Amino acid sequence: MQNLKAVLFDTFGSVVDWRSSLIAELTEFGATRGLTVDWTAFADAWRGAYKPSMDRVRTGQQPWTVLDDLHRSSLETLVTQFAIPGLSEADLDHITRVWHRLHPWPDTVAGLTRLKQRFIIGPLSNGNIALLVNLAKFAGLPWDVVFGSETFHHFKPDPEVYLGACALLRLQPGQVMLAAAHNYDLAAARALGLRTGFFARPTEYGPHQTHDTTALSDWDIVATDIGDLASQLGA
């Protein structure tokens, strides 16, 4: 680890708590409009559309599309599915941008601030740049750099994302760590020579989460949270 120069983070679920944030804001929005909707189920369904929507782009079934626009398309489908009446275009835009207003996990900002003193830090995310910049402003994330998916016109786990970030930083893969709460993401990064750091977010998908509750491989670092990751990296 002596040559480690940068620690890049998966963002949704690893750095910010998308589920609780979505449920809280959607519930508040629904209350102001008198809407009776199971917002917990709605949030879970919206996140459930995340990977399939990106896979359609990754496999060439649809042209390159940024995550904001994929979220908007999925939202329109879910509004019909959940029979939510009376939403205007402005309402749909506002709801889509809930993903720009996600709250960080309690350990996130302090842990990132410590890491920033020693390493280059930033998101390596499937989010688009506008989303990630707005999210950083909202959540107080002290990034040095922002790598959004449209930088590479690829979504993770495509190798172009991981290697593209290393190239833009003018670093070798072994000088860059991906830190994430998702084992599949780390597996893709390690296969390309990046260092790996795992910390579990066992309630990311709610109280009955069954995956990514523990490290499934011998990642370079296995931590309890971002603060512990910083401690193990000497920050």
Buried (B, 14 or more C-beta within 10 A) or exposed (E): EEEBBBBBBBBBBBBBBBBBBBBBBBBEBBEEEEBEBEBBEBBBBBBEBBEEBBEBBBEEEEEEBBBBEBBBBBBEEBBEEBEBEEBEEEBBEBBBBBBBBBBBBEBBBBBBBBBBEBBBBBBBBBBBBBBBBBBBEBBEBBBEBBBBBBBBBBBBBBBBBBBBBBEEBEBEBBBBBBBBBBBEBBBBBBEBBBBBBBBBBEBBBEEEBEEBBEBEEEBBBBBEBBBBBBBBBEB
